[in-house]
């Protein structure tokens, strides 16, 4: 007598987990937008302490606000840049940094609590528990990286380190990409109980590396305020690359520390990464996915927003939209990469009874 496969007897609920991951990805998109606003409004150093638990409570009375303001007055950003700032103005920059940190806490809980419930009730398909725990650990590390970034601007600098800012943004995008990829794997598993996780194809791998390199230079551009170096397009002033921008005998550090060089690389690396994204979009289309069309549209929009960010003198609304669209572009690239890397259905059941995280 035939016995049902373990794949069909499992208590795992891949679709429910995928929907939860989509919700977390949505929160991450909001977090990325707020992070961009925080940077562009120079709000990131308004909270000078890291209190993961008690810091969730904002100042509640005049004395609390004055204490927070007094702490801000002791750092170089106030003494050298914002000397004489009013309490009302301080409350404005405090708001964005507070919301940014609060969202981090909300996302942490929105990930950890459901993950624990799915684990205890044995709803996680085999092979996915470790991946989800790794994403949770990366999220916890991201919180520490955020403080590491803020700490760089509290003693000697008047802003945060552009290198630490870049690390902070890239880790956020890695988490976003990992969550989206995992959700897509789980949706495939829901549709085909014997489906195996997708693998990254060579084309997708190279394209994502180029995209992350471009995103890194975008973060460096923001961290160095390099967008203000030149507001013309396609030339920088009257030349493709301005005279004297790269001193003779300059060290390789100019590539990540010189605002003009960083803006130049960010301008033109966009087209190299864009070529890879177009190839990936074409590949996804050949496989019958409409993701390629979305990826192409978002790529064109991203380049247009990048040019507009420069030519408007880094208008905050345009710049924030540019960062938001970059996150959407990454999601579309992950969709296309996943579609191009879907593995064949295994000859053996891949949906064994769900694993425990303990």
C-alpha positions in Angstrom: 0.0 0.0 0.0 1.3 3.4 -0.9 2.5 5.7 1.9 2.3 9.5 1.7 5.7 11.2 1.3 7.1 13.0 4.4 6.9 16.1 2.3 3.1 16.0 2.4 2.9 15.0 6.0 5.0 17.8 7.3 3.7 20.4 9.8 5.8 23.0 8.1 4.1 26.1 6.8 6.4 27.7 4.2 3.8 30.1 2.8 3.0 31.5 6.3 6.7 32.0 6.9 7.1 33.6 3.5 4.3 36.1 4.2 5.9 37.0 7.5 9.2 37.6 5.8 7.5 39.9 3.2 6.1 41.9 6.1 9.6 42.2 7.6 11.0 43.2 4.2 8.4 46.0 4.1 9.6 47.3 7.5 13.1 47.2 6.3 12.2 49.4 3.3 10.7 51.9 5.7 13.8 51.7 7.8 16.0 52.4 4.8 14.0 55.5 3.9 14.1 56.8 7.4 17.8 56.1 7.5 18.3 58.2 4.4 16.3 61.1 5.9 18.3 60.8 9.1 21.5 61.2 7.1 20.3 64.0 4.8 19.0 66.0 7.8 22.3 65.5 9.7 20.3 63.9 12.6 22.3 60.8 13.2 24.4 62.2 16.2 21.5 63.8 18.1 21.3 60.8 20.5 24.7 60.3 22.1 24.0 57.1 24.0 23.2 53.5 23.1 20.5 52.1 25.4 19.0 49.2 23.5 16.1 48.7 26.0 15.5 51.9 28.0 16.4 54.0 24.9 13.0 53.0 23.4 11.4 55.6 25.7 11.9 59.2 24.4 12.3 62.3 26.6 8.9 62.8 28.4 9.3 66.1 30.1 11.3 69.4 29.9 14.0 68.1 32.2 14.5 65.0 30.0 14.7 67.1 26.9 17.2 69.4 28.4 19.4 66.5 29.5 19.4 65.0 26.0 20.2 68.5 24.6 23.0 69.0 27.1 24.6 65.7 26.0 24.4 66.7 22.4 26.1 70.1 23.2 29.2 68.2 24.4 30.0 66.6 21.0 32.0 68.3 18.2 29.0 68.5 15.8 27.3 71.0 18.1 30.4 72.9 19.2 31.8 73.3 15.7 28.7 73.2 13.4 25.5 73.8 15.3 26.6 76.2 18.0 23.6 78.1 19.2 21.0 75.6 18.0 17.7 76.0 19.7 16.0 73.3 21.7 13.2 73.2 19.1 15.7 72.6 16.3 17.3 69.9 18.4 14.0 68.2 18.8 13.6 68.0 15.1 16.9 66.1 14.5 16.3 64.0 17.6 13.0 62.9 16.1 14.5 61.3 13.0 17.3 59.5 14.9 14.8 58.3 17.5 12.4 57.0 14.8 15.3 55.3 13.1 16.4 53.5 16.3 12.8 52.7 17.2 12.2 51.0 13.9 15.3 48.9 14.5 13.8 47.7 17.7 10.5 47.0 16.1 12.1 45.1 13.2 14.1 43.0 15.7 11.0 42.0 17.6 9.0 41.5 14.4 11.6 39.0 13.4 12.6 37.3 16.6 9.1 36.7 18.2 7.4 35.1 15.1 10.6 33.1 14.5 10.5 31.7 18.0 6.8 30.8 17.6 7.4 29.1 14.2 10.3 27.1 15.8 8.3 26.1 18.9 5.4 24.9 16.9 7.7 23.2 14.4 6.4 25.1 11.4 9.8 25.7 9.8 10.7 23.5 6.9 13.9 21.5 7.1 17.0 23.4 6.1 15.5 26.9 6.8 15.9 27.2 10.5 19.7 27.9 10.4 19.2 30.4 7.6 16.5 32.3 9.6 18.7 32.3 12.7 21.6 33.6 10.6 19.4 36.5 9.4 18.3 37.2 13.0 22.0 37.3 14.1 22.9 39.6 11.2 20.1 41.9 12.3 21.5 42.0 15.9 24.9 42.7 14.4 23.4 45.5 12.4 22.3 47.2 15.6 25.8 47.1 17.0 27.2 48.4 13.6 24.7 51.3 13.9 26.1 52.3 17.2 29.7 51.7 16.0 28.9 54.2 13.2 27.4 56.8 15.6 30.3 56.5 18.0 32.7 57.6 15.2 31.2 61.0 15.3 31.0 61.7 19.1 34.6 62.6 20.0 36.7 64.0 17.2 34.6 64.2 14.0 31.6 66.4 13.3 29.9 63.6 11.4 29.9 59.8 11.3 32.6 57.9 9.4 31.6 57.5 5.8 33.2 54.1 5.8 31.1 52.9 8.8 28.0 54.4 7.2 28.7 52.4 4.1 29.1 49.2 6.1 25.8 50.0 7.9 23.9 50.5 4.7 25.3 47.4 3.0 24.6 45.1 5.9 21.0 46.4 5.8 20.7 45.6 2.1 22.3 42.2 2.6 19.6 41.4 5.2 16.9 42.7 2.9 18.2 40.6 0.0 18.6 37.5 2.2 15.0 37.9 3.5 13.6 38.3 0.0 15.6 35.3 -1.4 14.5 33.1 1.5 10.8 34.1 1.1 11.0 33.2 -2.6 12.5 29.8 -1.8 9.6 29.2 0.7 7.0 30.3 -1.8 8.5 27.8 -4.3 8.4 25.1 -1.6 4.8 25.8 -0.9 3.9 25.4 -4.6 6.1 22.3 -5.0 6.7 20.4 -1.8 9.8 18.7 -3.3 11.4 22.0 -4.5 15.0 22.6 -3.6 16.3 26.1 -2.8 17.4 28.2 -5.8 21.1 28.6 -6.5 22.9 31.7 -7.5 23.9 31.5 -11.2 27.3 33.0 -12.4 25.5 35.8 -14.2 23.4 36.7 -11.2 26.4 36.5 -8.9 28.5 38.9 -10.9 25.5 41.3 -11.4 24.8 41.4 -7.7 28.4 42.1 -6.9 28.4 45.0 -9.3 25.1 46.3 -7.9 26.4 46.1 -4.3 29.6 47.9 -5.4 27.4 50.7 -6.9 25.4 50.8 -3.7 28.6 51.1 -1.7 29.7 54.1 -3.7 26.3 55.6 -3.2 26.7 55.3 0.5 30.2 56.8 0.3 28.8 59.6 -1.8 26.2 60.3 0.9 28.7 60.0 3.8 31.2 62.4 2.2 28.5 64.8 1.0 30.1 64.1 -2.4 26.8 64.8 -4.2 27.5 68.5 -3.6 30.9 68.4 -5.3 29.5 68.9 -8.8 25.9 69.4 -9.8 26.3 69.2 -13.6 25.7 66.2 -15.8 27.2 64.4 -17.7 30.3 66.5 -17.2 31.8 67.5 -13.9 32.0 71.2 -14.5 33.4 71.4 -18.0 35.2 68.1 -18.1 34.6 64.4 -17.7 36.9 64.5 -14.7 38.0 67.8 -13.3 41.7 68.9 -13.3 43.5 68.7 -10.0 40.9 66.5 -8.4 43.4 63.7 -8.1 46.7 64.9 -6.8 49.9 63.4 -8.4 51.0 60.4 -6.6 47.7 60.0 -4.8 47.3 56.8 -2.8 44.6 54.3 -3.5 42.7 55.7 -0.5 41.5 58.5 -2.8 39.1 56.0 -4.3 37.0 55.9 -1.1 38.0 59.2 0.6 38.1 61.8 -2.1 34.6 63.2 -2.7 35.2 64.1 -6.3 36.6 60.6 -7.1 33.8 58.9 -5.3 31.2 60.9 -7.2 32.9 60.2 -10.5 33.0 56.4 -9.8 29.4 56.5 -8.6 28.3 58.2 -11.8 29.8 55.8 -14.2 29.8 52.5 -12.3 26.0 52.9 -12.5 26.2 52.0 -16.2 28.5 49.0 -15.7 26.1 47.7 -13.0 23.2 48.6 -15.2 24.6 46.5 -18.1 24.7 43.5 -15.7 21.2 44.2 -14.5 19.9 44.4 -18.1 21.5 41.0 -18.9 19.9 39.5 -15.8 16.6 41.0 -16.7 16.8 39.5 -20.2 17.7 36.2 -18.7 14.7 36.3 -16.4 12.5 37.2 -19.3 13.8 34.3 -21.3 12.7 32.0 -18.4 9.2 33.4 -18.6 9.3 35.8 -15.7 7.9 39.3 -15.9 10.5 40.4 -13.2 12.8 41.4 -16.0 10.4 44.2 -17.1 10.2 45.5 -13.5 14.0 45.4 -13.1 14.5 47.3 -16.3 12.0 50.0 -15.4 13.5 50.4 -11.9 17.0 50.6 -13.4 16.0 53.4 -15.8 14.2 55.2 -13.0 17.2 54.8 -10.7 19.6 56.4 -13.2 17.2 59.3 -13.8 16.8 59.8 -10.0 20.6 59.8 -9.6 21.0 62.5 -12.3 18.2 64.5 -10.7 19.8 64.2 -7.2 23.0 65.8 -8.6 21.3 68.5 -10.7 19.0 69.6 -7.9 21.9 70.1 -5.5 20.9 66.9 -3.5 17.3 67.9 -3.0 16.2 65.9 0.1 13.0 64.5 -1.5 14.8 63.4 -4.7 17.7 62.0 -2.8 15.4 60.0 -0.4 13.5 58.7 -3.4 16.8 57.7 -5.0 17.7 55.6 -2.0 14.3 54.0 -1.7 14.3 53.1 -5.4 17.8 51.6 -4.9 16.3 49.2 -2.3 13.4 48.3 -4.8 16.0 47.8 -7.5 17.9 45.4 -5.3 14.6 43.5 -4.5 13.9 43.2 -8.3 17.4 42.0 -8.9 17.0 39.3 -6.2 13.7 38.2 -7.9 15.5 38.0 -11.3 18.5 36.2 -9.8 16.3 33.8 -8.0 14.3 33.0 -11.1 17.5 32.4 -13.1 18.8 30.1 -10.4 15.8 27.9 -9.5 17.1 24.4 -9.2 15.5 21.3 -10.6 13.2 19.4 -8.3 15.2 16.9 -6.3 14.6 13.2 -6.8 14.5 12.9 -3.1 12.1 14.7 -0.7 13.4 18.0 0.4 10.6 18.9 2.7 11.4 16.6 5.6 9.7 17.1 8.9 10.4 20.7 10.1 13.5 21.2 12.1 13.9 22.6 15.6 16.0 25.6 16.4 17.1 24.1 19.7 
